[in-house]
Amino acid sequence: GLERAVAQRLFAGKIPVVLQTRQYQYEGEVRQRGALSALGMLEQSALPAEVEEAVRTHLTTADQLERLRRTLETCVNFLAVFSNGGARAVVDPDMLLSRFATEMASVGEDHRLEALCPAAAKQVRLRHLKAFFLCVEAGTTGGILGRVLHRYRDPLGTAEEQALHASCRDMRLETLVTALRDLLTGPLSDPETTFPAEESLKNFLVYVDMDLADSRWYQDGFPETLQLRHALEAFRAITGVFTASASRK
């Protein structure tokens, strides 16, 4: 038709241009959208002990920790945008995080790792991003735990605690830490959430990470007795076991 003829005439002989649109996330969307789970597209490893020690000893003010958290959040969100677009093929898990933050995520000078945490700038790679983010976030004021609604903060009973610790031997703790964290910082921190505290924690984690539905280790191992009211303390218990096991490797 006429429109097609006009288009062909206008574009005849022109060189095609490929546009790459950048999607910028709002601050805090790592929590709200579960972006941390998207890092599963890259092989992830435990954080070097020297970096954990540097975070504890050198980043002593809330401002330092918060600026570093924002830098890591920018990197996580940037990777999450491309998680369904084949980022695994173009992003090397052994790339230094400092290089990725500067060259690809375009963080500002006052938020670069070299200025905030020199030890991390030299050692942390993309494979450490998940562990690094969790480590830094735990140190910020209130951390991820301060927003969790009261009804999801019940302590574990003796039976639940024993069952959970026993099951940790046969479960993929890194996967559980990520799924629990996304559940806690997402719906279980939303004031409008109405999920009953007596609902099955095991079932709700499947909504967060659908791969768990087909994972034998999860279906056979995760305790059936845990409820949403145990979510925060289950996260703390599993994170403690995971951190201890990672430090021994």
N, C-alpha and C positions, 0 to 999 in steps of 0.2 A: 504494500500500500504506500500511500504518500509519506507516512511517517518513516517507514523503513528506507525509502529512497533518499529522504533528507538525511537520515542518520548515516547512510552509506557514503553520501557525498561529503558530509562534514568530517567523517573519520577516515576517509580515504587517504592513505599515505602517512597517517599519523603513527607515532611510536607508542605502543601501549605502556601505561604506567601502573605499577603495582603499588597499591596503598596499604600500609600497615597501620590500623587504628589501634591506639593504646587505650585500654580500659582501666581507669583508675578507680580503685576501691575506696570506700569511705573508711576512716579510721575505726578500728574495732571490728571490721568484718571478718577477720580471722576467727573471732569468736562466734559471730552471728551466722556465718555461712559455712562453718566447718571446713575452711580452706586448708587447714593443717593436714587433713586426711589426703588432700591431693598430692602431698609429697610422696605418697606411696608409689608414684610413677618413677621416682628415683630411688636407687638403693640408699638406705639410711643406716647410719652407724652411731654408736655411742660417742658422746662428746669426750675429747681428750681431757684427762684429769687436770692437766696444767691450765686449761681454759676454765674449767669449773672453779678451780682455786683462784684464778685471776678475777672472775666475776664476784666471788665472795669477798676477796681482800682488797681489790682496787676500785670496784664500782660501789662506793659507799653511800652515795647520795641518791635520793629519789629521782632527781633530774637526770643524772647519768643513766640510771637504769631505764627510765622512761624513754629517753632519746634512743638508747640502744634497742629497746623493745619496738619502737616505731620503725627503725631501720629494718629489723628482722621481719616485722609485719609487712612492710613494703615488698620485701623479697618473696615472702610466702605468697602474698596475693598475686605478685607478678607471675610466679610459677603456676599458681592455681588457674589463672586465666587461660594458660596454654596447656593445661593438663589433658585436655581432650583433643589437642591438635598436634600430637606427635612430639611433644617437647622432649621426650626421652631420647629421641634421635638426634637432637641438636644441642642438648644441655649435658655437659659432662659432670657426673657426680663428684669428680675429683677437682673440679674448678674451685679456686679459692673464692670463698664467699665475698671477700672484700672486692675482688675483681668483678664478680657478678653484680654486686650492689652498685658499683660505680659505673660500669660500662653498659649494663643491660637494664638494671632497675632505676638508674639515674637518680640516686639519692643525693641530697645536698651535701655540701662540704662539711657542715657542722654535725652531720649524722653519719659520717663515714667511719668504718670500723677502725681505721688507722688512728683516728683521733679519740674514739671512745674506748677501745680496748685493743691495744697493740698486739697483745698475745693472741687474741682471736684473729686479728688481721693476718697473722703469719701462719696460723695452724688450721683454722676452721674452713672446711670445704662444704660444698653443697650437700654432701652426704651427712653432714653433721647438723644441718639447719633445723630439723625438727627438735633434736635434743637441745640445741642451743636456745631455741625460742622458748621451750618449756623451762629451761634453767633460768633464763633472764626474767621471764614472766612471773615465775614463782617468787622472785625477789622484789618485784614492783609492789607499791603500796596496795594492799588488799589482794594482790595477785588475782588468779582466776577464781579463787575460792570465796572471796568476799561478796560476790553477787549471787551465789547459789541460794535459792529460796529455803527458808527454815525447814519446811516439811521434808526436804530431801537430804537432811543433815543428821539423821538418827545414827547413833553408834551401832556398830556391829555387835550382835550377841556372841556369846562364847562359841556356840555351835556354828554360826555363820562365819566367824573369824577363822575357826579351825578348818572348815570346809574350803574357804577361799584360799588360805595359805597352802593347803594340800593340793588344790587344783592348779596352783601356779607352776608346779613342776612340769606340767604337761601342756601348758597353753602358751600361745605367742603373746608375750606380755607387751611388747611394743605396740602391737595392733590393738590390744585392749586399752592401753594407756591413751592412745589417740582417740579411740571411739568414746571412751568415758569422758575424756576432756571435752570433746565436741558436744556431747550430750549435756554436760554440766554447764558449759559456757554458752550454750545455745538455749534450748527450751527450758532447762531447769533453772536458768537465771532470768527468765522472762517473767515479769510481774503478772502478765496476763495468762500465764500457763495454768491450766486447771487439771492436769493429769493427777489422778489419785496416787497418794504415796504408797498404796498397797499394790500397785501394778507391778508386774514382773520386770525386773531390771534386765534380765536376759532377753526378753522379747523386745524391749525398747532399744537395746544396743543394736539389734538387727536393723531397725529403722535407720540408724545412724550409718552403719556399715553393712550393706546388704550382702556382702561376701560372707559374712558370718553365718548366714542361713545355710550355706552349703559347706561350711567348714566343720569337719568331723571333730577336730580337737575342741572346737567351741561348743558344739551341740552335746558332746559327751562330757566335757570337762567343767563348763561354767556352772556354778551351783544354782539349782532351781529355787532355792529358798530366799535368795536375795531379791529385795524389792527396791522400787525407786527411792524409798526413804533411806536406803543404805548407800545411795549412789556416791555421795561425797567421800564417805569413809572407805568404800570399796576402792575408789580411785586412789586414795592415800595409801591404802595397804598394797595395792598392786604396783603403784609407782615406787614404793619403798623396796619391794622385792626386785623390781626391774632395775632400779638404780644400783642396788647391791650386787646383782648378778653381772651388770655391765662393768662395774668397777673391778671385778675379779678377772675379767677377760684380758 
